[in-house]
Amino acid sequence: MPLELLRSLVWMDYRLAVLFTVVLPLLLLLWATIQNVPAISHLLVIYWRVASLLAITVYLMMPQWPVAYVTGFMALVLIPISLWFWVDLNEEINDRQDLIGQVFSSWRWAVTLYCVLAAVGQAFYLPCAFVPGAVATPSCHVWLEAPLLFKDMFHAQARPGTLGFFAAVALVIYVLYLSYFVFVRLPKQGRSATGL
């Protein structure tokens, strides 16, 4: 694929990610909180816990660490799972016929479709994480451009290695929490988000 076409697609992916995984869920969480819709609020809190891996990925890309390609891909896999996994919340949300229920359901389908398509696209670049020196190739480096611009805009004085260190610590905490959930909480509560 020509580099300029790839660059356009990657930047479009980042723009869509900001829209579907940051702006819209934040607005929906505020709306659900104001309207006192516990099922949607609860599911969005779960979503934000899972989607925090995207933020960790951005910071891992700043020092150009190859693991970021894996964490970005895993975030795209885990987000749809987190949105559809919970039987009790799904039932409550599906029963809602009001505007917030319809908007939330539309967003959930849209972000699921986005994540699936983005994961398929990013799967072709997973070798950037495993092939020595691949991060420096133009096709792998293009994925780093947006995080590096973000760093220049918001962390101009910070060293990339320092930001990467904090992202690595956050990743360890994320993996520990996910492991605890999968191996301890999930066997006890099953697919019930409320544990009832």
N, C-alpha and C positions, 0 to 999 in steps of 0.2 A: 504494500500500500504506500502511495506517495506520502512523504513526511508532512506536507502541508495539509493534506486531507486528514491524516491521522491527528494532527494538531487541532484541526477544526472539530473533529469528533470528540477528542479528549476534553477540549474546553466546553463543548456543548454538554458533555457528561457532567463536568463540574457544576455548570450552571443549573442543570436539572437536579443534581444532587442537593444543591443549596435550596432550591425551590421545594422539592418533594420530601427531603429528609430533615430540613431545618425550619424553613419559614412556615410551611403549611402545618406541620405537627405542633409547632409552638403556638400558632394562632388557634388551632383546634384545642390544645390543652387549656389555653386561657378561656376560650368559649365554654368548654365543658365544665371548667371550674366555676365560672360565673353562673352558668345555667344549672349547676349542681347535678351533673350527670355522672354518677360514680363509676359506672361500667366503662364509659369512654375515658374518663380521667385515669382510672386504674390501668387500662390498657395502654394509654399514652405514657404513663410513668414507666411501665415495663418497656415500652418502645424506646424511651430515652435512655434507659439503662443499657439496652442492647446497642442502640445507635451510637452510643458514646465511643464505640470502637472506630467509627468514622473519624471522629476528632483526634483520637489517638493516632490513627493512620496519617492524618495530615501532618502532625508533629513528628512522626517517624520519618516522613518524607523530607523534612527540612534538612537533616544531616545526610540525606540520600542513603538511608539504610535499607537494604534489600527486603528485610522482613515486612516493610510497609506494603509491598505488593500482595503478600499473603494476608495481612490483616485487613486490607481494603476489600479483598475478595471475600474473606470470611464474614465481614460486616454485611455485605450484600446478600449472603446466604442466610445469616441469622436474623436479619430484619423481617423478612416475610414470615419466617417461622414464628417469631415473637408475636406477630400480629394475628396469626390464625390458630395458634396452638391451644388457646384457653377455651374449653367447652362452655364453662359458665358465663364468661364474658361475651362470647360469640352469641349465645342464646339471648342474653339481655340486649345486646346491640341489634341483633336481627329483628327483635320484637319492636324496636323503636321505628315509628313511621313519621316522626317529626323531622324538621329541617336539619337539625344537628346530626341526627342519626343517618340521614341520607347523605349529607356532606361527608361525614366521617367514613361511611361505607365506600363512597366514591374515592376518597383519598386513599383508603386502605387498598382498594383494587389498583389504583394508579401507582402507588408506591411499590406494590408487589410486582406489577408489570415492569416498572422501571428497574427494580432490583434484579429481576430475572434477566432482562436484556443487558443491563450493565455487567452482571456477573459473567454472562456468556462472552461479552466483549473483553472483559478484563482477564478471563481465563487464558486467552492467547498470550498475555503478558506475564503470566506466572513464572515463566522461565527467567524473567528479570531478577527474581529472588534467588534462583538456584544456580544459575550459570555465572561463574566468577567473571567479574568485569562487565557483565551485561548492563548494569545500571548506567554505565557511561555511554552505551550505544544510543544513537538518536531516538530510536523507537521506544526505548525504555525511559530515556531522560525526559521525553515530552510529558510523561505523567507527573514529573516533579515540578514543572513550570508553575502551575497554579499554587501549590503549597509554598514554593519559594517566593512568589509574588506576595502571598498572604504574609509570609514572614517579614518581607521588606516593608509592608504596610503597617503591621501591628507589632512587630518585634525587631525593629531595625537594629537596635543596639545589642540584642541577645546573640550569643554564639549558637550556631546550629547544633553543636554537640551538647550544649546545656539543655536546649529544648528537647533534643532527642533523648537525653537522659531522663528527664521528667516524663516523657512519653513512654519510655521503657518501663519506668516504675509504675505508671498507670496501666500499662499492658500486663504487667505481672499481677497487679491487684485485680484487673479484669479477669484474667485467666483463673486466678484463685477463686474469685466469686462465682464464675461460671462453673468451675469444677465442683464447688460446694453445692450449687444449685442442682447440677446434673446427678451427682452421686449421693447427696444427702436429702435435699428438699423434694426433688422430683419423685423419688420412690415413695415418699410419704404422702404427698398431696396430689400426685397424678396431674391430670390436665385441668385441675381446678385452681384458678388464680387466687381465689379467696381461701383455699385450703379446706373448704367445707365439704 
